[in-house]
Every structure is written in C-alpha cells, then in structure tokens.
Amino acid sequence: MIRNWVAVTACLALLGAGSSTPARAAVTQDNFLLQNTADFVAVCSADQKDPMMTAAANFCEGFIVGVYRTLQDEQAAMQSKLFCVVPPMPTRSVAISRFVAWAQSRPNVLSQKPEDAILAYLQERFPCASSH
C-alpha cells in the first residue's frame, strides 16, 4: 500500500499535481532565434501566464504564415505539388496547435529547421492525390 502511494505521489509530482495542463518551460529570448523546431514549438506553445506569451503568439503566427505563403508561392510554379490543402481550412490557432502536437510526437523533427518541419508536416497532413 505504501509503495502504491509513493508511486502515485511521484506521478502526481511529475505531472504537476492539481494542474489541468502540463507545466511548460517559460519562453526565453533564445527561443525566438529559432535554432531548431524545438525553439519554434516552445514559442508556439507559450503558456497564458508566461510574461512573453503575447510576443510569442504573435511571432509564432507571423512566422508560420510567412513560411506557408512562401511555400505556396514556390509551388505555384511547380508541376508536381509538395502539399495540397483543401477546404475547409483550419483556423490559424487550430493549424498551429496541430503542428505543435505533430512536432512534439516526432523527436527527430525537433532538431530540424522550423521551416523544414513545417513543410514536412504539410506534406504528411495534406498529401496531394496521385494522378495515375
């Protein structure tokens, strides 16, 4: 019985007992340098209580929209498309949260450049129909 209580207490401590969401590390100025996708994920998932949350949310949205539009422009001239997003389009906040969840579930992606990870996500999530 005591062993179970110790195990439960340890699990609750690891999960941030009493909290409905997992604790997140505070966003740092270094995260905004976007050395890798892990930095981008940190910026895009800033907690509401984080003092840098507003800056992080704005930066995240601006970066992801910029990368998406650049990729759209690049593939406009391509015969073979890299990804094919079809309506209905998710809202920006939904698209960002889906990307963050996708990246967090793939540790190998976290070391990539964020723009490469965004393209990989789009290719996986929105593949183009084969024209056979």
FIRO-632798 format. One record per residue: residue number from 1; residue in one letter; x, y, z of N, C-alpha, C, O in turn. Coordinates in steps of 0.001 Angstrom, whole numbers, always signed. Layout:
# FIRO-632798
resi; resn; n_u; n_v; n_w; ca_u; ca_v; ca_w; c_u; c_v; c_w; o_u; o_v; o_w
NUM; a; X; Y; Z; X; Y; Z; X; Y; Z; X; Y; Z;
...
This chain:
# FIRO-632798
resi; resn; n_u; n_v; n_w; ca_u; ca_v; ca_w; c_u; c_v; c_w; o_u; o_v; o_w
1; m; +822; -1190; +0; +0; +0; +0; +864; +1251; +0; +585; +2197; -737;
2; i; +1907; +1266; +818; +2779; +2430; +880; +3512; +2592; -443; +3687; +3717; -911;
3; r; +3944; +1495; -1057; +4614; +1575; -2355; +3706; +2239; -3389; +4149; +3105; -4143;
4; n; +2424; +1829; -3422; +1485; +2428; -4371; +1333; +3919; -4113; +1292; +4711; -5055;
5; w; +1248; +4307; -2840; +1099; +5724; -2513; +2321; +6511; -2954; +2189; +7626; -3458;
6; v; +3514; +5944; -2771; +4748; +6593; -3197; +4743; +6747; -4713; +5124; +7795; -5234;
7; a; +4313; +5708; -5420; +4259; +5758; -6882; +3257; +6810; -7350; +3537; +7571; -8276;
8; v; +2096; +6852; -6712; +1078; +7838; -7084; +1590; +9242; -6808; +1427; +10133; -7642;
9; t; +2203; +9453; -5659; +2734; +10769; -5302; +3807; +11195; -6298; +3840; +12349; -6724;
10; a; +4679; +10267; -6667; +5736; +10594; -7630; +5142; +10958; -8982; +5596; +11908; -9620;
11; c; +4137; +10219; -9425; +3485; +10520; -10708; +2816; +11885; -10677; +2918; +12658; -11630;
12; l; +2127; +12178; -9574; +1464; +13481; -9471; +2480; +14613; -9469; +2242; +15667; -10059;
13; a; +3597; +14401; -8815; +4636; +15429; -8800; +5183; +15657; -10202; +5410; +16797; -10606;
14; l; +5392; +14580; -10939; +5895; +14709; -12310; +4885; +15378; -13229; +5268; +16097; -14153;
15; l; +3616; +15153; -12989; +2580; +15708; -13846; +2139; +17097; -13419; +1318; +17717; -14094;
16; g; +2671; +17595; -12307; +2247; +18898; -11840; +913; +18783; -11141; -82; +19338; -11607;
17; a; +877; +18086; -10053; -356; +17775; -9322; -1262; +18977; -9211; -827; +20095; -8936;
18; g; -2540; +18712; -9434; -3537; +19756; -9309; -3661; +20622; -10543; -4568; +21452; -10608;
19; s; -2806; +20467; -11503; -2836; +21289; -12711; -3561; +20524; -13803; -3365; +19319; -13954;
20; s; -4392; +21213; -14561; -5137; +20539; -15624; -4317; +20427; -16900; -4647; +19628; -17776;
21; t; -3249; +21218; -17020; -2375; +21131; -18180; -953; +20920; -17700; -598; +21355; -16604;
22; p; -129; +20255; -18510; +1242; +20038; -18091; +1991; +21369; -17990; +1735; +22305; -18747;
23; a; +2911; +21424; -17047; +3709; +22639; -16891; +4610; +22805; -18101; +5163; +21835; -18618;
24; r; +4750; +24033; -18542; +5619; +24327; -19684; +6761; +25203; -19206; +6611; +25994; -18274;
25; a; +7888; +25053; -19848; +9010; +25921; -19538; +8707; +27306; -20085; +8037; +27456; -21106;
26; a; +9207; +28303; -19396; +8997; +29679; -19850; +9741; +29908; -21162; +10823; +29364; -21382;
27; v; +9148; +30711; -22016; +9789; +31078; -23276; +10947; +32021; -22965; +10820; +32924; -22138;
28; t; +12068; +31803; -23631; +13233; +32671; -23439; +13498; +33463; -24709; +12982; +33134; -25777;
29; q; +14300; +34503; -24584; +14709; +35285; -25751; +15399; +34387; -26778; +15243; +34583; -27983;
30; d; +16161; +33404; -26300; +16873; +32499; -27206; +15919; +31677; -28065; +16254; +31341; -29201;
31; n; +14736; +31346; -27547; +13768; +30592; -28347; +13398; +31347; -29614; +13133; +30731; -30646;
32; f; +13377; +32680; -29547; +12998; +33494; -30704; +14048; +33456; -31820; +13779; +33905; -32934;
33; l; +15232; +32927; -31532; +16262; +32782; -32560; +15960; +31621; -33503; +16539; +31521; -34584;
34; l; +15046; +30744; -33080; +14613; +29589; -33881; +15793; +28789; -34423; +15928; +28582; -35629;
35; q; +16634; +28349; -33505; +17758; +27498; -33898; +17276; +26151; -34425; +17970; +25489; -35196;
36; n; +16066; +25751; -33995; +15511; +24469; -34415; +14001; +24472; -34171; +13445; +25441; -33655;
37; t; +13360; +23389; -34545; +11907; +23275; -34377; +11514; +23255; -32905; +10429; +23716; -32553;
38; a; +12378; +22730; -32042; +12073; +22733; -30608; +11874; +24168; -30112; +10980; +24423; -29305;
39; d; +12694; +25101; -30587; +12515; +26509; -30226; +11177; +27025; -30731; +10456; +27717; -30011;
40; f; +10851; +26686; -31962; +9591; +27151; -32544; +8400; +26584; -31778; +7431; +27298; -31523;
41; v; +8466; +25318; -31414; +7406; +24687; -30636; +7277; +25378; -29278; +6165; +25606; -28803;
42; a; +8395; +25709; -28659; +8355; +26408; -27366; +7653; +27758; -27506; +6817; +28120; -26679;
43; v; +7998; +28492; -28548; +7383; +29807; -28783; +5887; +29643; -29049; +5071; +30395; -28516;
44; c; +5537; +28666; -29868; +4136; +28480; -30259; +3268; +27870; -29171; +2043; +27861; -29294;
45; s; +3868; +27369; -28128; +3072; +26771; -27058; +3287; +27491; -25730; +3175; +26887; -24663;
46; a; +3593; +28769; -25803; +3793; +29558; -24574; +2519; +29536; -23731; +1410; +29676; -24246;
47; d; +2703; +29362; -22459; +1598; +29328; -21509; +974; +30718; -21364; +1656; +31732; -21509;
48; q; -318; +30752; -21079; -1035; +32026; -20887; -392; +32891; -19810; -454; +34118; -19883;
49; k; +220; +32269; -18821; +829; +33013; -17716; +2255; +33451; -18009; +2849; +34182; -17217;
50; d; +2814; +33018; -19130; +4185; +33374; -19490; +4245; +34864; -19802; +3426; +35353; -20581;
51; p; +5184; +35597; -19221; +5281; +37039; -19492; +5533; +37359; -20977; +5251; +38469; -21429;
52; m; +6058; +36392; -21725; +6339; +36614; -23140; +5267; +36011; -24044; +5468; +35915; -25254;
53; m; +4140; +35608; -23480; +3114; +34902; -24246; +2616; +35707; -25433; +2500; +35155; -26527;
54; t; +2319; +36984; -25264; +1788; +37781; -26373; +2805; +37883; -27499; +2467; +37686; -28666;
55; a; +4042; +38189; -27152; +5094; +38272; -28170; +5285; +36915; -28845; +5445; +36839; -30063;
56; a; +5267; +35852; -28054; +5458; +34507; -28604; +4331; +34129; -29554; +4585; +33605; -30638;
57; a; +3089; +34390; -29158; +1942; +34051; -30009; +1993; +34825; -31324; +1746; +34259; -32389;
58; n; +2309; +36107; -31252; +2393; +36919; -32467; +3540; +36464; -33365; +3390; +36381; -34584;
59; f; +4676; +36173; -32758; +5833; +35708; -33513; +5534; +34373; -34185; +5834; +34182; -35364;
60; c; +4943; +33456; -33431; +4604; +32131; -33957; +3687; +32256; -35166; +3950; +31683; -36223;
61; e; +2623; +33003; -34996; +1651; +33138; -36079; +2272; +33812; -37296; +2052; +33370; -38423;
62; g; +3032; +34857; -37090; +3678; +35542; -38215; +4653; +34654; -38952; +4691; +34655; -40182;
63; f; +5451; +33887; -38203; +6433; +33003; -38824; +5755; +31910; -39627; +6127; +31654; -40773;
64; i; +4763; +31264; -39034; +4134; +30134; -39718; +3354; +30605; -40948; +3337; +29909; -41963;
65; v; +2717; +31757; -40875; +2007; +32300; -42043; +3019; +32660; -43133; +2782; +32398; -44312;
66; g; +4142; +33257; -42742; +5177; +33604; -43721; +5741; +32392; -44430; +5906; +32402; -45650;
67; v; +6041; +31339; -43669; +6569; +30107; -44275; +5516; +29486; -45184; +5828; +29066; -46299;
68; y; +4280; +29425; -44717; +3204; +28820; -45515; +3018; +29569; -46833; +2923; +28945; -47890;
69; r; +2966; +30880; -46781; +2768; +31662; -48016; +3965; +31555; -48951; +3800; +31533; -50171;
70; t; +5153; +31489; -48395; +6345; +31308; -49232; +6294; +29958; -49938; +6593; +29861; -51128;
71; l; +5915; +28920; -49200; +5795; +27595; -49808; +4706; +27569; -50876; +4874; +26939; -51920;
72; q; +3599; +28246; -50619; +2532; +28341; -51626; +3051; +29006; -52894; +2793; +28528; -53998;
73; d; +3783; +30108; -52738; +4328; +30826; -53891; +5324; +29963; -54654; +5322; +29942; -55884;
74; e; +6180; +29248; -53915; +7170; +28382; -54564; +6500; +27290; -55373; +6915; +27009; -56497;
75; q; +5480; +26678; -54824; +4883; +25551; -55533; +3892; +25993; -56606; +3441; +25166; -57399;
76; a; +3549; +27264; -56646; +2639; +27751; -57690; +3224; +27511; -59081; +2489; +27278; -60041;
77; a; +4544; +27569; -59179; +5197; +27359; -60464; +5605; +25904; -60698; +6143; +25579; -61756;
78; m; +5360; +25040; -59742; +5756; +23637; -59858; +4650; +22823; -60509; +3466; +23061; -60268;
79; q; +5039; +21872; -61327; +4046; +20965; -61892; +3588; +19958; -60848; +2398; +19659; -60739;
80; s; +4524; +19447; -60095; +4225; +18471; -59057; +4222; +19210; -57714; +5246; +19743; -57287;
81; k; +3085; +19234; -57074; +2911; +19992; -55831; +3505; +19251; -54636; +3549; +18021; -54608;
82; l; +3957; +20019; -53657; +4537; +19468; -52440; +3463; +19059; -51436; +3624; +18077; -50712;
83; f; +2370; +19814; -51398; +1252; +19551; -50495; +12; +20171; -51108; +105; +21085; -51927;
84; c; -1146; +19675; -50713; -2404; +20162; -51281; -3434; +20335; -50169; -4104; +19382; -49772;
85; v; -3547; +21550; -49681; -4526; +21847; -48639; -5860; +22096; -49323; -5970; +22932; -50220;
86; v; -6861; +21362; -48889; -8195; +21510; -49477; -9157; +22048; -48412; -9013; +21755; -47225;
87; p; -10131; +22833; -48855; -11108; +23374; -47901; -11876; +22251; -47218; -12038; +21183; -47809;
88; p; -12342; +22450; -46024; -12246; +23675; -45244; -10874; +23799; -44580; -10327; +22824; -44064;
89; m; -10345; +24993; -44605; -9053; +25276; -43984; -9245; +25375; -42473; -10234; +25941; -42007;
90; p; -8303; +24828; -41710; -8393; +25011; -40254; -8067; +26461; -39907; -7386; +27145; -40671;
91; t; -8542; +26926; -38772; -8175; +28263; -38324; -6679; +28270; -38033; -6064; +27212; -37892;
92; r; -6097; +29458; -37942; -4661; +29532; -37657; -4335; +28889; -36319; -3359; +28147; -36211;
93; s; -5135; +29162; -35305; -4830; +28599; -33989; -4931; +27077; -34001; -4121; +26401; -33366;
94; v; -5901; +26535; -34705; -6032; +25077; -34820; -4853; +24509; -35608; -4272; +23499; -35211;
95; a; -4503; +25143; -36707; -3382; +24666; -37521; -2086; +24675; -36714; -1297; +23733; -36794;
96; i; -1866; +25730; -35944; -655; +25823; -35134; -653; +24756; -34053; +368; +24100; -33842;
97; s; -1771; +24566; -33364; -1805; +23548; -32304; -1618; +22147; -32884; -995; +21298; -32247;
98; r; -2140; +21896; -34061; -1935; +20582; -34704; -468; +20392; -35090; +91; +19309; -34918;
99; f; +148; +21451; -35611; +1563; +21360; -35951; +2398; +21093; -34699; +3273; +20227; -34710;
100; v; +2133; +21828; -33627; +2876; +21655; -32377; +2743; +20221; -31879; +3742; +19602; -31512;
101; a; +1529; +19685; -31860; +1309; +18307; -31412; +2059; +17324; -32307; +2670; +16372; -31822;
102; w; +2007; +17560; -33613; +2703; +16701; -34571; +4208; +16721; -34302; +4840; +15667; -34233;
103; a; +4779; +17908; -34150; +6224; +18033; -33925; +6640; +17408; -32597; +7675; +16746; -32517;
104; q; +5845; +17613; -31566; +6175; +17045; -30255; +6134; +15522; -30273; +6810; +14884; -29465;
105; s; +5365; +14932; -31166; +5283; +13474; -31237; +6386; +12868; -32100; +6455; +11649; -32258;
106; r; +7241; +13711; -32654; +8336; +13253; -33512; +9644; +13895; -33054; +10040; +14934; -33582;
107; p; +10312; +13289; -32085; +11536; +13891; -31545; +12599; +14211; -32600; +13350; +15174; -32447;
108; n; +12666; +13419; -33658; +13663; +13677; -34701; +13392; +14988; -35439; +14318; +15587; -35985;
109; v; +12157; +15433; -35461; +11783; +16677; -36145; +12246; +17898; -35342; +12529; +18948; -35919;
110; l; +12323; +17762; -34029; +12622; +18906; -33168; +14000; +19509; -33409; +14232; +20668; -33065;
111; s; +14914; +18748; -33991; +16257; +19277; -34272; +16358; +19910; -35666; +17373; +20526; -35991;
112; q; +15331; +19765; -36473; +15333; +20344; -37820; +15070; +21846; -37777; +14633; +22388; -36762;
113; k; +15349; +22512; -38911; +14968; +23912; -39039; +13443; +23965; -39049; +12802; +23095; -39640;
114; p; +12852; +24971; -38404; +11390; +25001; -38325; +10699; +25056; -39691; +9630; +24468; -39854;
115; e; +11271; +25732; -40651; +10640; +25795; -41964; +10624; +24424; -42647; +9693; +24108; -43388;
116; d; +11658; +23611; -42396; +11683; +22246; -42934; +10623; +21380; -42249; +9967; +20559; -42891;
117; a; +10468; +21575; -40951; +9461; +20814; -40211; +8051; +21205; -40652; +7176; +20345; -40755;
118; i; +7827; +22476; -40908; +6513; +22920; -41379; +6192; +22270; -42718; +5075; +21797; -42927;
119; l; +7165; +22243; -43627; +6953; +21594; -44920; +6682; +20106; -44733; +5776; +19567; -45368;
120; a; +7442; +19432; -43879; +7226; +18000; -43636; +5822; +17751; -43084; +5158; +16788; -43469;
121; y; +5381; +18616; -42189; +4030; +18492; -41629; +2986; +18654; -42733; +2059; +17851; -42832;
122; l; +3131; +19673; -43552; +2171; +19913; -44628; +2127; +18733; -45600; +1054; +18325; -46045;
123; q; +3294; +18196; -45922; +3342; +17055; -46840; +2672; +15828; -46244; +1998; +15080; -46953;
124; e; +2851; +15618; -44952; +2243; +14454; -44310; +742; +14655; -44098; -53; +13746; -44337;
125; r; +369; +15831; -43656; -1032; +16122; -43302; -1917; +16388; -44531; -3104; +16063; -44529;
126; f; -1329; +16976; -45568; -2085; +17361; -46755; -1416; +16852; -48034; -986; +17642; -48874;
127; p; -1332; +15520; -48173; -703; +14982; -49390; -1574; +15269; -50609; -2793; +15401; -50505;
128; c; -934; +15361; -51739; -1666; +15585; -52986; -2112; +14236; -53534; -1397; +13239; -53431;
129; a; -3301; +14224; -54114; -3823; +12997; -54713; -2935; +12598; -55878; -2500; +13434; -56670;
130; s; -2686; +11338; -55960; -1881; +10809; -57057; -2680; +10928; -58359; -3886; +10682; -58380;
131; s; -2002; +11305; -59432; -2698; +11467; -60718; -2390; +10309; -61648; -1875; +10500; -62750;
132; h; -2708; +9111; -61196; -2484; +7912; -62036; -3674; +7715; -62956; -3696; +6770; -63744;
